[in-house]
Amino acid sequence: MTMARKKDDRVLVYHGTSLPIALEIASCGALLSPFERELSHFRRVQSCSGIDISAINHGRSIEDLARTFAEGIYRSHERFRASTVSVARDYGTALGYAVPHDAFEGGIVLGIKMREKELDLCSQGSGRGIYYVQSRLDLADRLDVVYFSSKARMKRSLIVEKFAKYAPRFLDLCD
């Protein structure tokens, strides 16, 4: 007899990305939406350079600029994705996002534990088992596994060092 899954049970969801973005994720401790990543970038540039970004962009706030840049990577009907983080229930779906990066800097898939209740609150993609989490997804007490593509494996020691504080398992990507 199988027991029904409780809403407090954790399930593994996956996020596929490039090695540079994965290292940013490790540094900030969360998967950030494209908007949050752009905003963080603009704030770093502004604080390091001392330049008022709003002043040189016709008074547009850095939040407005970050949103414009983040939304620019999506088609008009998908612009909501600029303020979300996508995770997949299926490893293969996340693998599809990580593998193309192997031609360049390497791909990574992060296995993250989430509660069923949390997934129920997320908007869902068009039947592909993709969920959109608002704004950010913290890694603390959630990151379970980091999968490396063949090219990312060449930077294994750096990746292990950056993600070590979350105590995940480290495995090779498998098709």
C-alpha positions in Angstrom: 0.0 0.0 0.0 1.4 3.4 -1.0 0.9 6.4 1.3 -0.5 9.6 -0.1 2.0 12.4 -0.2 1.5 15.1 2.4 1.5 18.7 1.5 4.5 19.2 3.9 6.5 16.6 2.1 9.5 17.9 0.1 9.9 17.1 -3.5 12.9 17.6 -5.7 12.6 20.2 -8.4 15.3 21.2 -10.9 16.8 24.3 -12.3 19.2 24.1 -15.3 21.5 27.0 -16.1 25.0 28.0 -17.2 28.1 27.8 -15.0 28.5 31.6 -14.6 24.9 32.0 -13.5 25.3 28.9 -11.2 28.3 30.6 -9.5 26.2 33.8 -9.0 23.5 31.7 -7.5 26.0 30.1 -5.1 27.4 33.6 -4.1 24.1 35.2 -3.4 22.5 32.1 -1.8 19.4 32.1 -4.0 18.1 31.6 -7.5 17.1 35.1 -8.6 14.6 36.1 -11.2 16.1 37.9 -14.3 14.7 41.2 -12.9 16.4 40.6 -9.5 19.7 39.7 -11.2 19.6 42.8 -13.4 18.7 45.0 -10.4 21.6 43.6 -8.4 24.0 44.2 -11.4 22.8 47.8 -11.7 23.3 48.4 -7.9 26.8 46.9 -8.0 27.8 49.1 -11.0 26.3 52.2 -9.3 28.0 51.6 -6.0 31.4 50.7 -7.5 31.5 53.5 -10.1 29.8 56.2 -8.1 27.8 57.0 -11.2 24.1 57.8 -10.7 22.6 55.5 -13.3 19.2 57.2 -13.2 20.8 60.5 -14.1 22.4 59.2 -17.2 19.2 57.4 -18.3 16.9 60.3 -18.4 15.7 60.0 -14.8 14.6 56.3 -15.2 15.0 54.5 -11.9 17.4 51.5 -11.8 14.4 49.3 -11.0 12.7 50.5 -14.3 15.9 49.9 -16.2 16.4 46.4 -14.7 12.8 45.5 -15.5 13.2 46.7 -19.1 16.4 44.6 -19.5 14.9 41.5 -17.9 11.7 41.6 -19.9 13.7 42.1 -23.1 14.7 38.4 -23.1 11.1 37.2 -23.3 8.4 37.5 -25.9 5.6 39.8 -25.0 3.2 37.1 -23.8 6.0 35.7 -21.5 7.2 38.9 -19.9 5.8 37.8 -16.5 8.8 35.4 -16.4 11.2 38.3 -15.9 10.1 38.5 -12.2 10.0 34.7 -11.6 12.4 31.8 -11.2 11.6 28.7 -13.1 11.9 25.2 -11.7 10.9 21.9 -13.3 9.5 18.7 -11.7 11.3 16.7 -14.3 15.1 16.4 -14.4 15.0 16.0 -18.2 13.4 19.4 -18.7 16.1 21.2 -16.6 18.7 19.2 -18.4 17.4 20.8 -21.6 18.3 24.2 -20.2 21.8 23.2 -19.0 23.1 21.1 -21.9 23.3 23.9 -24.5 25.7 25.7 -22.2 28.2 22.9 -22.5 29.2 24.2 -25.9 30.5 27.3 -24.1 31.2 27.6 -20.4 29.4 24.5 -19.1 26.0 23.6 -17.8 24.7 22.9 -14.3 21.4 21.5 -13.0 20.5 22.3 -9.4 18.3 19.9 -7.5 16.3 21.8 -4.9 13.8 20.6 -2.3 10.5 22.3 -2.1 7.3 21.6 -0.3 4.3 20.6 -2.3 2.4 23.5 -0.6 5.0 25.9 -2.1 4.6 24.5 -5.5 0.8 24.8 -5.2 1.3 28.5 -4.8 3.4 28.9 -7.9 2.0 29.6 -11.4 2.5 26.7 -13.7 3.9 26.6 -17.2 2.0 25.3 -20.2 1.8 21.6 -19.1 5.5 21.0 -19.1 5.9 20.5 -15.4 7.5 24.0 -15.0 6.7 26.2 -12.1 7.3 29.9 -11.7 8.4 31.0 -8.3 8.0 34.7 -7.5 11.3 36.7 -7.4 13.8 34.4 -5.6 14.3 30.9 -4.3 16.7 30.6 -1.3 19.1 27.7 -1.3 19.6 27.3 2.5 18.2 24.0 3.7 16.9 23.3 0.1 19.8 22.6 -2.2 20.1 18.8 -2.4 22.3 18.1 -5.5 24.5 19.9 -8.1 24.8 18.1 -11.4 27.8 19.0 -13.7 28.0 18.9 -17.5 31.2 17.5 -19.0 32.6 21.0 -19.6 31.5 22.3 -16.1 33.3 19.3 -14.6 36.6 21.0 -15.6 35.8 23.6 -12.9 34.6 21.1 -10.4 36.8 22.3 -7.5 35.5 25.9 -7.9 31.9 24.7 -8.1 32.3 22.5 -5.0 34.0 25.4 -3.1 31.2 27.8 -4.0 28.3 25.5 -3.2 29.9 23.7 -0.2 28.1 25.8 2.5 24.8 24.3 1.3 26.1 20.7 1.7 24.7 19.2 -1.5 25.7 16.1 -3.3 27.8 16.6 -6.5 27.0 14.4 -9.5 27.6 14.3 -13.2 24.8 15.2 -15.6 23.2 12.1 -17.3 21.1 12.1 -20.3 
